[in-house]
Amino acid sequence: QRKMEDEPKLLSLRKELLKVASDGLNRMEQTGSDPVARNIIAAAIERRLGDVNLEVGRIVQAETHYRACLEILLSLDAENKLTGKRHNLSSAYELLASSLRHQGRNEEALKYLT
């Protein structure tokens, strides 16, 4: 029962941390920081938003964030500016597939795993 009482507090903390990260990204844009760095941070923020949504059962929202993360990573890869390409892309594909499997969309999930 104690764990159930702590979960809303934990979710609130996670949302606040994500807000801080998002605010940081906005500040980076205002200061003219490297666009590649901004995109990497944006992908990380989308991934964490997906993770938090998945943890609280908001599967469709998680899928949306994982797709956004993947799109950013793929755009960086297309420009040959994605460091850790294999790790980053495989993680993004796996997370997207996981959100699809949670929705019972197993065949669609397989497209991201093969």
NUPA-67885 format. One record per residue: residue number from 1; residue in three letters; chain; x, y, z of N, C-alpha, C in turn. Coordinates in pm, whole numbers, plus 32768, in hexadecimal, padded with zeros to 4 digits. Example, Ala and Ser with C-alpha at 12.3 -4.5 7.8 and 13.67 -1.06 7.14 Angstrom:
BEGIN
{site 1 'ALA' 'A' {8527 7DC7 830C} {84CE 7E3E 830C} {8528 7EB6 830C}}
{site 2 'SER' 'A' {8505 7F1F 82C4} {8557 7F96 82CA} {850A 8003 8313}}
end
This chain:
BEGIN
{site 1 'GLN' 'A' {8053 7F88 8000} {8000 8000 8000} {8057 807D 8000}}
{site 2 'ARG' 'A' {80C5 8079 8046} {8120 80ED 8049} {8151 810E 7FBD}}
{site 3 'LYS' 'A' {8170 80A8 7F6E} {819E 80BE 7EE5} {8135 810A 7E95}}
{site 4 'MET' 'A' {80B6 80E5 7EA6} {804B 8128 7E5C} {8043 81BB 7E82}}
{site 5 'GLU' 'A' {805D 81DB 7F02} {805A 8267 7F2E} {80CE 82B6 7EF2}}
{site 6 'ASP' 'A' {8140 8276 7EDE} {81B6 82B9 7EAA} {81B1 82CD 7E13}}
{site 7 'GLU' 'A' {8163 827C 7DCC} {8161 8284 7D3A} {8135 830C 7D04}}
{site 8 'PRO' 'A' {80CC 834A 7D3B} {80A9 83D0 7D07} {8119 8435 7D1E}}
{site 9 'LYS' 'A' {815E 842B 7D8E} {81CD 8485 7DAA} {823F 846E 7D47}}
{site 10 'LEU' 'A' {825A 83F0 7D2A} {82C4 83CE 7CCC} {82A1 8401 7C41}}
{site 11 'LEU' 'A' {8226 83EF 7C18} {81FB 8420 7B95} {8208 84B7 7B8E}}
{site 12 'SER' 'A' {81E0 84FB 7BF8} {81ED 858D 7BFC} {8280 85B6 7BF0}}
{site 13 'LEU' 'A' {82D7 8570 7C34} {8365 858D 7C2D} {839A 8578 7B9F}}
{site 14 'ARG' 'A' {8373 850C 7B61} {839F 84F0 7AD9} {8371 855C 7A78}}
{site 15 'LYS' 'A' {82F4 8586 7A87} {82C0 85F0 7A30} {8310 8671 7A44}}
{site 16 'GLU' 'A' {8332 868E 7AC0} {837F 8707 7ADC} {840B 86FE 7A9F}}
{site 17 'LEU' 'A' {8449 8689 7AA9} {84CE 8677 7A6E} {84C8 8687 79D6}}
{site 18 'LEU' 'A' {8462 8652 7999} {8453 8661 7909} {843B 86F2 78E3}}
{site 19 'LYS' 'A' {83F2 873A 7937} {83DC 87C8 791C} {8460 8813 7923}}
{site 20 'VAL' 'A' {84B1 87F1 7984} {8534 8832 798F} {8587 8817 7912}}
{site 21 'ALA' 'A' {8587 879A 78E4} {85D2 8778 786C} {859C 87C3 77F3}}
{site 22 'SER' 'A' {851A 87CB 77E7} {84DC 8812 7778} {84FE 88A7 777D}}
{site 23 'ASP' 'A' {84FA 88E0 77F5} {8520 896D 7805} {85B2 8982 77DE}}
{site 24 'GLY' 'A' {8606 8920 77FF} {8692 8928 77DA} {86A4 8928 7743}}
{site 25 'LEU' 'A' {8657 88D7 7700} {865C 88D4 766E} {8633 895B 7634}}
{site 26 'ASN' 'A' {85CB 8995 766C} {85A0 8A19 763D} {860C 8A81 7652}}
{site 27 'ARG' 'A' {8650 8A7A 76C5} {86BE 8AD8 76DE} {8730 8AC3 767B}}
{site 28 'MET' 'A' {874B 8A45 765A} {87B4 8A29 75F8} {8793 8A6A 7572}}
{site 29 'GLU' 'A' {8715 8A62 754A} {86EC 8A9E 74CB} {86FE 8B35 74CD}}
{site 30 'GLN' 'A' {86E2 8B72 753E} {86EE 8C04 7549} {877F 8C31 7546}}
{site 31 'THR' 'A' {87DA 8BDB 7575} {8866 8C03 757A} {88B2 8BDC 74FC}}
{site 32 'GLY' 'A' {8870 8B9E 749D} {88B1 8B7C 7420} {890F 8B05 7429}}
{site 33 'SER' 'A' {88F1 8AA8 747E} {8945 8A31 748C} {8942 89DB 740F}}
{site 34 'ASP' 'A' {899D 897F 7408} {89AC 8924 7397} {8928 88DB 737A}}
{site 35 'PRO' 'A' {88F7 88E2 72FD} {8877 88A1 72DC} {887C 8809 72ED}}
{site 36 'VAL' 'A' {88EE 87CB 72D8} {88F8 873A 72ED} {88E2 871A 7380}}
{site 37 'ALA' 'A' {8921 8767 73D8} {890F 8753 7468} {887D 8766 7490}}
{site 38 'ARG' 'A' {883D 87CB 7457} {87AF 87E2 7476} {875B 876B 744B}}
{site 39 'ASN' 'A' {8778 8735 73D5} {872A 86C3 73A4} {8740 8646 73F9}}
{site 40 'ILE' 'A' {87B9 8631 7426} {87D6 85BE 747C} {878A 85CD 7500}}
{site 41 'ILE' 'A' {878A 8645 7537} {8740 865E 75B3} {86AB 864C 759C}}
{site 42 'ALA' 'A' {8679 867D 752C} {85EA 866E 750C} {85C5 85DB 7501}}
{site 43 'ALA' 'A' {8619 858A 74C3} {85FD 84FA 74B8} {85F9 84BA 7542}}
{site 44 'ALA' 'A' {8657 84E1 7598} {865A 84AB 7620} {85DD 84D2 766E}}
{site 45 'ILE' 'A' {85B2 854D 765C} {8538 857A 76A1} {84BF 852A 7670}}
{site 46 'GLU' 'A' {84B4 8518 75EC} {8445 84CA 75B5} {8448 843A 75EC}}
{site 47 'ARG' 'A' {84BE 8402 75F3} {84CA 8379 7628} {849A 8372 76B8}}
{site 48 'ARG' 'A' {84C6 83D0 770C} {849D 83CE 7799} {8408 83E8 77A7}}
{site 49 'LEU' 'A' {83D1 8440 7754} {8340 8455 7758} {82F8 83D4 7734}}
{site 50 'GLY' 'A' {832C 838C 76D1} {82F3 830A 76AE} {82FC 82A9 7722}}
{site 51 'ASP' 'A' {8370 82A4 7763} {8382 824A 77D4} {831E 8265 7844}}
{site 52 'VAL' 'A' {8310 82E5 7867} {82B5 830A 78D4} {8225 82E6 78AF}}
{site 53 'ASN' 'A' {81FE 8305 7835} {8176 82E3 7809} {815F 824D 780B}}
{site 54 'LEU' 'A' {81C1 8200 77E0} {81B4 816F 77E1} {81A6 813A 786F}}
{site 55 'GLU' 'A' {81F4 8171 78CB} {81F0 8146 7957} {8168 815D 7997}}
{site 56 'VAL' 'A' {8122 81C6 796E} {80A0 81E3 79AC} {802C 81B2 7956}}
{site 57 'GLY' 'A' {804C 8162 78EE} {7FE3 8123 789F} {7FAB 8176 782E}}
{site 58 'ARG' 'A' {7FEA 81E4 780D} {7FBD 8238 779E} {8009 820C 7720}}
{site 59 'ILE' 'A' {7FDF 819B 76EB} {802A 8156 7683} {802A 81A3 75FF}}
{site 60 'VAL' 'A' {7FBA 81D9 75D7} {7FB3 8222 7559} {800C 829E 755E}}
{site 61 'GLN' 'A' {800B 82E3 75D0} {8061 8357 75E0} {80F5 832E 75DE}}
{site 62 'ALA' 'A' {8113 82BD 761C} {819D 828B 761A} {81C9 8270 758A}}
{site 63 'GLU' 'A' {8172 8232 753D} {8191 8217 74B0} {81B0 8299 7465}}
{site 64 'THR' 'A' {8160 82FF 747D} {8175 837F 743A} {81FF 83B8 745A}}
{site 65 'HIS' 'A' {8227 83B2 74D7} {82A9 83E7 74FF} {831B 8391 74C9}}
{site 66 'TYR' 'A' {830A 830D 74C9} {8372 82B7 7493} {8383 82CD 73FC}}
{site 67 'ARG' 'A' {8314 82E3 73B6} {831E 8301 7327} {8369 8385 730F}}
{site 68 'ALA' 'A' {834C 83E8 7361} {8390 8469 7355} {8426 845A 736F}}
{site 69 'CYS' 'A' {8448 840C 73D3} {84D4 83F1 73F1} {8518 83AF 7379}}
{site 70 'LEU' 'A' {84D8 8349 7343} {8511 8301 72D1} {8522 835C 7258}}
{site 71 'GLU' 'A' {84C1 83B2 723D} {84CB 840F 71CC} {8542 846C 71DA}}
{site 72 'ILE' 'A' {8559 849D 7253} {85CB 84F6 726A} {864D 84AA 7253}}
{site 73 'LEU' 'A' {8656 8431 728A} {86CF 83E1 727A} {86E9 83C0 71E7}}
{site 74 'LEU' 'A' {867F 839D 719F} {868F 837D 7111} {86BC 83F7 70C1}}
{site 75 'SER' 'A' {868B 846D 70E6} {86B6 84E5 709F} {874A 8502 70BA}}
{site 76 'LEU' 'A' {8775 84EC 7135} {8804 84FC 7154} {8858 8496 7108}}
{site 77 'ASP' 'A' {8826 841C 7100} {886E 83B3 70B9} {8879 83D3 7025}}
{site 78 'ALA' 'A' {8810 840A 6FEC} {8812 842D 6F5E} {887C 8497 6F40}}
{site 79 'GLU' 'A' {889D 84E7 6FA3} {8904 854E 6F94} {898C 851D 6FC5}}
{site 80 'ASN' 'A' {8995 849B 6FE7} {8A11 8461 701F} {8A3F 84AA 709D}}
{site 81 'LYS' 'A' {89DE 84D1 70F1} {89FF 851B 716B} {89CE 84D3 71E9}}
{site 82 'LEU' 'A' {89AA 8454 71DB} {8978 8407 724D} {89EA 83B6 7288}}
{site 83 'THR' 'A' {8A13 83DB 7300} {8A78 838C 7345} {8A34 8314 7386}}
{site 84 'GLY' 'A' {8A7D 82A8 7396} {8A42 8230 73D2} {89CC 81FD 7382}}
{site 85 'LYS' 'A' {89DA 8203 72FE} {896C 81E4 72A3} {8928 815F 72C3}}
{site 86 'ARG' 'A' {8974 80F4 72CB} {893A 8070 72E0} {88EA 806A 7362}}
{site 87 'HIS' 'A' {8925 809B 73CD} {88E1 8097 744F} {8865 80EF 7450}}
{site 88 'ASN' 'A' {8874 816B 7420} {8804 81C8 7425} {878E 819B 73D0}}
{site 89 'LEU' 'A' {87AA 8170 7356} {873C 8146 72FE} {86FD 80C4 732E}}
{site 90 'SER' 'A' {874E 8064 735A} {8713 7FE6 7387} {86BD 7FFC 7403}}
{site 91 'SER' 'A' {86E8 8053 745D} {8697 8073 74D3} {8614 80B4 74AC}}
{site 92 'ALA' 'A' {861A 8113 7451} {85A0 8159 7426} {853F 80F9 73E2}}
{site 93 'TYR' 'A' {8573 80A3 738B} {851C 8041 7348} {84DD 7FE2 73AE}}
{site 94 'GLU' 'A' {852B 7FB5 740F} {84F7 7F58 7474} {848B 7F9A 74C9}}
{site 95 'LEU' 'A' {84A0 8015 74F1} {843C 805A 7542} {83BB 8070 74F4}}
{site 96 'LEU' 'A' {83C7 8096 7477} {8350 80A8 7425} {8307 8023 7415}}
{site 97 'ALA' 'A' {8352 7FB9 73F9} {8314 7F34 73EB} {82D0 7F0A 746C}}
{site 98 'SER' 'A' {830D 7F27 74DC} {82D2 7F05 755E} {824C 7F4B 7572}}
{site 99 'SER' 'A' {8246 7FCB 754E} {81C7 8013 755E} {815D 7FDA 7501}}
{site 100 'LEU' 'A' {8185 7FAD 748C} {8125 7F70 742E} {80F5 7EE9 7464}}
{site 101 'ARG' 'A' {8151 7E9B 749B} {8129 7E19 74D4} {80C8 7E2B 7547}}
{site 102 'HIS' 'A' {80DC 7E92 7599} {8080 7EAE 7608} {7FF3 7ECC 75D5}}
{site 103 'GLN' 'A' {7FEA 7EFA 755A} {7F68 7F18 751E} {7F30 7EA2 74D0}}
{site 104 'GLY' 'A' {7F78 7E32 74D0} {7F4C 7DBC 7485} {7F6B 7DC5 73F1}}
{site 105 'ARG' 'A' {7FC1 7E20 73C9} {7FE3 7E34 733C} {8067 7DEB 731E}}
{site 106 'ASN' 'A' {8064 7D68 7333} {80DD 7D16 732C} {811C 7D12 72A1}}
{site 107 'GLU' 'A' {80C9 7D09 723A} {8103 7D03 71B2} {8148 7D86 7190}}
{site 108 'GLU' 'A' {810E 7DF3 71B4} {814D 7E75 719B} {81CE 7E81 71EC}}
{site 109 'ALA' 'A' {81CD 7E4E 7267} {8244 7E53 72BC} {82B6 7E06 727D}}
{site 110 'LEU' 'A' {8297 7D96 723D} {82FF 7D45 71FE} {834A 7D90 7192}}
{site 111 'LYS' 'A' {8309 7DED 7150} {834B 7E3B 70E6} {83C0 7E8C 711E}}
{site 112 'TYR' 'A' {83B9 7EB0 719D} {8422 7F01 71D9} {848F 7EAB 721A}}
{site 113 'LEU' 'A' {847A 7E29 721A} {84DB 7DD0 725B} {8528 7D7B 71F7}}
{site 114 'THR' 'A' {8505 7D84 7177} {854B 7D32 7113} {859A 7D87 70B4}}
end
